[in-house]
């Protein structure tokens, strides 16, 4: 590896883009782009765009997610966003273009894979490789995916949840569902509208989820004040939300996640299934940080479920590590 050779692992997510280099996360930014409505000119990318959510005139500036359910929905905006992020890491004047390993959801079409590859190269990558997201997550979580024993990972992202059983660097069984952190936020928004006649924005719902949210009822109930617009009077109003209310609000997306996990377990070969019972299921992705989700899933599927120590960054770490391992690189790349 040359002195200036940059090798980047990229978790290209619906909600966040994470980039890993030299054993550390060098960039973590929201996958958001602010565009002018009139001529679709890019105004802001990443965190500055997130800070504009719900605070700009929709007729003047729109905030878009160029990735939906883990795949590219707007190619040109995704390419511009990636170029911006690569520039932040490597600088605008680059003598050496980076080699990147991009994560893609398992089971995407060849067209969708090609779009990710081309966006990375157009954004300034010298060479781009693709790796299935659950495999990257397992590598990043430190699972011994190169052994004959079976390992199972459930990656709960912002737009998609993927469950996969793998052995010998290969995915044997996998399922995905279009449910993740954003669906959980939507459920909280709907609950506030239904119970309190209060409209809140996605950033507020996300704050509720992070600060007081849980998958199961907690012994010590948490609560927080939430501000929004009263649907009856149209005036600002503040309510207090508790953990038990969030648990009630998010039952539907949680049951969808359980469905994805059960779908994989029901199709897993018996020998690998016995390995999974012994080793347990590892949770990765931002959704794995929801309080009690490991206990909730353990209870629902009757198999021990553990949260990875580095759940949030596992996919980016795994992608970066795969890029640095020639033996693994030959086996895991999906181009």
QUICORCOR-V882062 format. One record per residue. N is the residue number from 0. RES is the residue in one small letter. NEAR is the number of other ideal C-beta (glycine too) atoms within 10 Angstrom. D_CENTER is the distance of its C-alpha to the mean C-alpha in Angstrom with 1 decimal. Layout:
{{N,RES,NEAR,D_CENTER} {N,RES,NEAR,D_CENTER}}
This chain:
{{0,x,8,29.6} {1,x,6,31.3} {2,x,5,31.4} {3,x,10,29.5} {4,x,11,27.3} {5,x,21,23.7} {6,x,16,21.2} {7,x,26,17.6} {8,x,30,14.4} {9,x,30,11.7} {10,x,30,7.9} {11,x,31,8.0} {12,x,27,4.9} {13,x,23,6.1} {14,x,21,6.2} {15,x,22,6.6} {16,x,24,8.4} {17,x,25,9.5} {18,x,26,12.8} {19,x,28,14.8} {20,x,20,18.5} {21,x,10,21.4} {22,x,9,19.8} {23,x,10,17.9} {24,x,17,15.0} {25,x,18,16.9} {26,x,18,14.6} {27,x,17,11.7} {28,x,19,11.9} {29,x,21,10.5} {30,x,26,10.2} {31,x,24,13.4} {32,x,22,16.9} {33,x,21,20.2} {34,x,21,22.8} {35,x,12,26.5} {36,x,12,27.3} {37,x,9,30.7} {38,x,6,30.0} {39,x,12,26.1} {40,x,10,26.5} {41,x,16,23.5} {42,x,16,24.2} {43,x,18,21.2} {44,x,25,17.9} {45,x,21,15.0} {46,x,11,16.0} {47,x,13,19.5} {48,x,24,18.1} {49,x,19,16.0} {50,x,16,19.3} {51,x,15,21.0} {52,x,15,19.0} {53,x,12,21.7} {54,x,10,24.4} {55,x,16,25.6} {56,x,8,27.8} {57,x,9,26.0} {58,x,8,29.1} {59,x,10,28.9} {60,x,18,25.3} {61,x,16,22.2} {62,x,21,18.6} {63,x,18,16.4} {64,x,20,12.8} {65,x,23,13.8} {66,x,24,10.8} {67,x,16,10.8} {68,x,18,9.0} {69,x,26,7.7} {70,x,20,11.4} {71,x,23,13.7} {72,x,15,15.6} {73,x,17,17.7} {74,x,14,18.7} {75,x,13,20.9} {76,x,21,18.7} {77,x,26,15.8} {78,x,20,18.6} {79,x,19,19.9} {80,x,27,16.6} {81,x,27,16.2} {82,x,18,19.9} {83,x,17,19.7} {84,x,25,17.1} {85,x,24,19.2} {86,x,14,22.3} {87,x,15,21.1} {88,x,14,20.8} {89,x,19,23.8} {90,x,9,26.0} {91,x,9,27.3} {92,x,6,30.3} {93,x,15,29.0} {94,x,7,31.5} {95,x,12,29.0} {96,x,16,25.9} {97,x,23,22.9} {98,x,17,22.0} {99,x,29,18.2} {100,x,29,16.1} {101,x,24,13.2} {102,x,28,10.5} {103,x,21,10.9} {104,x,26,10.1} {105,x,19,13.3} {106,x,13,16.1} {107,x,21,15.5} {108,x,9,19.0} {109,x,9,20.9} {110,x,9,21.0} {111,x,15,17.2} {112,x,19,17.1} {113,x,14,20.1} {114,x,19,18.6} {115,x,25,15.8} {116,x,19,18.7} {117,x,15,21.0} {118,x,24,18.8} {119,x,28,18.3} {120,x,16,22.1} {121,x,16,23.1} {122,x,21,21.1} {123,x,18,23.2} {124,x,23,22.1} {125,x,14,25.2} {126,x,13,23.6} {127,x,21,20.2} {128,x,20,19.0} {129,x,23,16.3} {130,x,26,14.7} {131,x,25,13.1} {132,x,32,9.6} {133,x,30,11.0} {134,x,29,13.9} {135,x,33,12.3} {136,x,34,10.5} {137,x,28,14.1} {138,x,28,15.8} {139,x,28,13.8} {140,x,26,14.6} {141,x,15,18.2} {142,x,22,18.9} {143,x,12,22.1} {144,x,26,20.8} {145,x,16,24.0} {146,x,12,26.3} {147,x,10,27.7} {148,x,17,26.4} {149,x,23,23.5} {150,x,22,20.1} {151,x,29,17.4} {152,x,31,13.7} {153,x,27,11.4} {154,x,37,7.6} {155,x,28,6.3} {156,x,29,2.8} {157,x,25,4.3} {158,x,22,6.6} {159,x,28,7.0} {160,x,28,8.2} {161,x,27,10.0} {162,x,27,13.0} {163,x,24,15.2} {164,x,26,18.6} {165,x,25,19.7} {166,x,19,22.9} {167,x,12,24.6} {168,x,18,21.5} {169,x,13,21.2} {170,x,20,19.0} {171,x,17,21.7} {172,x,19,20.0} {173,x,23,16.6} {174,x,22,15.5} {175,x,23,12.6} {176,x,20,12.6} {177,x,16,11.4} {178,x,24,10.5} {179,x,27,7.7} {180,x,26,7.8} {181,x,23,9.8} {182,x,21,12.1} {183,x,27,12.8} {184,x,25,13.7} {185,x,16,15.9} {186,x,21,17.6} {187,x,25,18.6} {188,x,21,19.9} {189,x,13,21.9} {190,x,21,23.3} {191,x,23,24.6} {192,x,14,26.2} {193,x,10,27.8} {194,x,13,29.0} {195,x,17,29.8} {196,x,15,30.3} {197,x,23,28.0} {198,x,15,25.6} {199,x,23,22.7} {200,x,16,20.0} {201,x,16,16.2} {202,x,13,16.3} {203,x,20,18.8} {204,x,26,17.0} {205,x,20,14.0} {206,x,17,16.8} {207,x,23,18.4} {208,x,22,15.3} {209,x,14,14.9} {210,x,14,18.7} {211,x,22,20.2} {212,x,27,17.7} {213,x,20,18.0} {214,x,23,17.9} {215,x,16,21.6} {216,x,13,24.5} {217,x,15,25.1} {218,x,4,28.5} {219,x,5,28.3} {220,x,12,27.2} {221,x,15,25.3} {222,x,13,26.0} {223,x,16,25.3} {224,x,8,26.9} {225,x,21,25.1} {226,x,12,26.7} {227,x,20,26.7} {228,x,14,29.3} {229,x,15,31.8} {230,x,13,32.0} {231,x,8,35.7} {232,x,9,37.1} {233,x,9,34.5} {234,x,7,34.7} {235,x,10,32.2} {236,x,17,31.9} {237,x,10,30.3} {238,x,17,29.4} {239,x,10,28.4} {240,x,26,25.5} {241,x,15,25.5} {242,x,22,23.1} {243,x,16,25.0} {244,x,21,24.5} {245,x,26,20.7} {246,x,20,21.0} {247,x,13,23.2} {248,x,24,21.0} {249,x,23,17.8} {250,x,12,19.7} {251,x,13,18.9} {252,x,23,15.1} {253,x,22,15.6} {254,x,11,18.2} {255,x,15,16.1} {256,x,26,13.7} {257,x,17,17.0} {258,x,15,18.3} {259,x,21,15.6} {260,x,22,16.5} {261,x,15,20.2} {262,x,15,20.1} {263,x,23,19.3} {264,x,20,21.8} {265,x,10,24.5} {266,x,13,24.5} {267,x,17,24.3} {268,x,13,27.6} {269,x,7,29.7} {270,x,11,30.0} {271,x,18,26.3} {272,x,18,25.9} {273,x,13,28.4} {274,x,20,26.5} {275,x,19,23.3} {276,x,14,25.6} {277,x,11,27.0} {278,x,17,23.9} {279,x,16,21.5} {280,x,23,17.8} {281,x,25,15.2} {282,x,26,12.0} {283,x,30,8.9} {284,x,29,5.4} {285,x,20,5.9} {286,x,29,7.6} {287,x,24,9.9} {288,x,16,11.5} {289,x,24,13.1} {290,x,19,16.8} {291,x,16,18.4} {292,x,22,15.7} {293,x,22,17.0} {294,x,13,20.6} {295,x,19,19.7} {296,x,26,18.4} {297,x,15,21.3} {298,x,13,23.6} {299,x,17,22.4} {300,x,17,22.3} {301,x,9,25.0} {302,x,17,23.3} {303,x,15,22.4} {304,x,21,18.7} {305,x,16,17.6} {306,x,16,14.8} {307,x,22,14.3} {308,x,10,15.9} {309,x,15,13.2} {310,x,23,10.2} {311,x,19,7.9} {312,x,25,9.2} {313,x,30,10.1} {314,x,32,8.6} {315,x,31,10.3} {316,x,26,13.2} {317,x,35,13.7} {318,x,31,13.8} {319,x,29,16.2} {320,x,18,18.3} {321,x,24,18.6} {322,x,24,20.0} {323,x,14,22.6} {324,x,14,23.8} {325,x,7,26.2} {326,x,9,26.7} {327,x,19,23.1} {328,x,14,22.6} {329,x,9,25.3} {330,x,14,23.8} {331,x,26,20.0} {332,x,14,20.0} {333,x,16,19.4} {334,x,10,21.0}}
